[in-house]
Amino acid sequence: MKDSGIKKVVLAYSGGLDTSVILKWLIETYGCEVIAFAADLGQEEELHGLEDKARKTGASKLYVEDLREEFVKDFIFPMLRANAVYEGTYLLGTSIARPLIAKKQIEIARAEGADAVAHGATGKGNDQVRFELTYLALSPHIKIIAPWRIWDLTSRNALISYARKHGIPVPVTAEKPYSSDRNLFHISFEGGILEDPWHEPQDDMFILSVSPEKAPDKPVHVEIGYCNGNPVSIDGEGLSPATLLHRLNQLGGRNGIGRADIVENRYVGMKSRGVYETPGGTILHIAHRAMESLTLDREVMHFKDSLITRYAELVYYGYWFAPEREVLQTAVDETQKQVTGTVRLKLYKGTCMVAGRKSPYSLYRPDFATFEEDRVYQQADATGFIRLNALRLRIRAMAQEEKHEK
């Protein structure tokens, strides 16, 4: 394929087996220059030495970009403002990372004058869609190379053989009985022993959290401050978005918060089983809903809740940079202007319970809601309210009675 017209490629690169092999394969297949790009999203993988590894494999250059603050501020927080949860359980930790990686890849491709971008996602999963929809949304004429869909390396053993043949510096370690993906928002586990949905994951698999059984016997209280729908402080201390999430990950993890075991529907059509740890994200999701319960008008809240499924699907499927997601985001953010205040939570052995909430924009009025004597609500007014709302039900019942009498 050396006459393909592809002279320079930007590769999303981690330094693992797959992307190391892809790097060499691109050079061998297209005779092109390859620029490697590694995104630091808080995965806490060793990034030192990555440049040496990339260059030894043939890369002309390596970009390592610290995207943690941008990731939380511009991707995670907007998603949390929407209360997005896919299929009722998944907080979208992997899904939300892909558009940022792809966005940065396109920026580097433009800066470097690259002809194409490449990724290591397989042809069976969601990530290929998320990467490529973003590429094309931001750079409609960019060429995309997805090696897993076109090469003849069809197994891990084939990749290892290719690496050895080409002297690729990939450490040979015992293969984990599953695959994982980590960032500042979560860690996911799938494949291998988890492909049997009846198989309970072993406790030593988890990284971010202790099991609820091993969590402290004493509950921990934490207060999260909100401003316009975004968390801004923990126990009164103002923190940057990434720092705040990191601290809640530690706090939630110590108390066994945020584990989920899901059989989900992939966008490409098949079901897959995934196990997730999202300690800080789980805390923030619960806290945000509590803040909204105090500050949002009933009909606004119900309307906003009706958007959750659609918004979550757009993130899961890869349409972050689509106009419909942007329109939904605008609507969501309009509702957040008074979602300001403080939520107190109690963390205890895998549970995160709301223990209090307060806001200068609270719509909760004790003088209206009280069961004691009040002077602001005429209970007799409820009679007409109920009879008016029951009118269509009475008419249907009367029609049925008349039908039976004939």
Buried (B, 14 or more C-beta within 10 A) or exposed (E): EEEBEBEBBBBBBBBEBBBBBBBBBBBBBBEBBBBBBBBBBBBEEEBEEBBEBBEEBBBBBBBBBEBBBBBBBEBBBBBBBBBBBBEEEBBBBBBBBBBBBBBBBBBBBEEBEBBBBBBBBEEBBBBBBBBBBBBBBBBEEBBBBBBBEEBEBEEEEEBBEBBEEBEBEBEEEEEEEBEBBBBBBBBBBBBEBBEEEEEEBEEEBBEBBBEBEEBEEEBBEBBBBBEEBBBBBBEEEEBEBBBBBBBBBEBBBBBBBBBBBBEBEBBEEEEBBBBBBBBBBBBBBBBBBBBBBBBBEEEBBEEBEEBBBEBBBBBBBBBBBBEEBEEBBEBBBEBBEBBBBBBBBBBBBBBBEBBEBEBEEEEEEEEEEEEEEBEEEEEEEEEEEEEEEEEEEEEEEEEEEEEEEE
